[in-house]
Amino acid sequence: MQFRAGHASDTHWRAAVDACLMQIRPVPKGANLGFAYVSDRYHRDAPALLDYLRLQTGVDHWVGSTAVGVMGGVHEYMEQPAVSILIGAFPGGSFKVFSGKARPPKLGATTGTGASAAHFAVVHGDPDADDMPSLLEDMGGKVESGFLAGGLSSALGAQTGTRQFADEVFSGGLSGVVFSADVPIMTRLTQGCSVLGEGGGSRPVYQVTGGERNIVSMLDGRPALDVMLEAAGADGEGEEALRRAIAGLVIGLPVAGSDTGDYLVRNIIGVDPRNRLIAIGASVEVGMSLMFCRRNADAARSDMDHMLESLRLQLQATPRAGLYFSCLGRGRNLFGESGVELRAIRNSLGEFPLIGFFANGEISHDRLYAYTGVLVLFS
């Protein structure tokens, strides 16, 4: 497999694409699949942009998304008109683009080499799809590994909207590309939070003993807000102390059966000091478990270093290419400067074609995450 990547910013989409094309030429012999991550500023021009990419590269199959920010190499283009593309020459019959109009390979189908035709999928989704969790679960059941990786499209507002690329341009649902087991792929997820009270190999996990809808009233038999403030180390009473205590605070929902301590992050969307209640961005059921976490740049750096070291030890050589999906709440919003994550990837794994985008929700395995980074490597 051979890959080339390009990225550029310009007020006009065609100038940005032309600058990308200069970086990927000559197009690898046998190039047959492209990834395109495009600024939401160009969303109205997405059909023309896709047609132009096909015409200029000779590559028929494209997948990707529009986004508030795109990435290429060690560069982030946040809230800038920009394009980032990756093209690859994959083995014949080793992938299939899917969407609501085109189905992925069936489970049990094989390629000409006898490998599983539906092994792993890179996916992009619509953030306005109410049934996204069930769509991901369903799609995860359609690949042999059970693994998906990708992100939800993002946009600054309704005036720009979101688009997906899957051999055509559309909005809604889930789309992407399914790879066969003939394509060597590795993927990892890195969290952007630290669990409050974690230490000595243990994590404080609380059980919901009262609550409904998205309201938590009791944790371990105590008022939920009291437990949260205690975990957060609140240093006083009153509105200002409450504001300080919950700054950057989020909920962690442990993933059942995970042997890596994985958890899903959900926002705290409100508190009721009078009734000692917490409202969270997830459905609440009595008996479920949760943790309190805080978004933290140092914790995010540490977890990313751990993730990259794990990959480095498994890789036999520098990756051929990669895709990176980072939360809108990461990047310079978390680290204070742009390119921190991309430089960490390069410093740890070497220089290779790498593109990605800032997502409105990250996808790993068959679940939707927040405040995370998801890395896909073609090895």
Helices and strands as residue ranges (DSSP letters): E 2-9, H 13-24, E 33-39, G 40-45, H 46-57, E 61-67, E 69-72, E 75-78, E 82-89, E 95-98, E 120-125, H 132-140, E 147-152, E 164-166, E 169-170, E 174-179, E 185-190, E 193-195, E 206-212, E 215-219, E 222-223, H 224-232, H 239-246, E 249-254, E 263-272, E 277-280, E 289-295, H 297-314, E 321-327, H 332-335, H 340-349, E 354-359, E 362-365, E 367-369, E 373-378
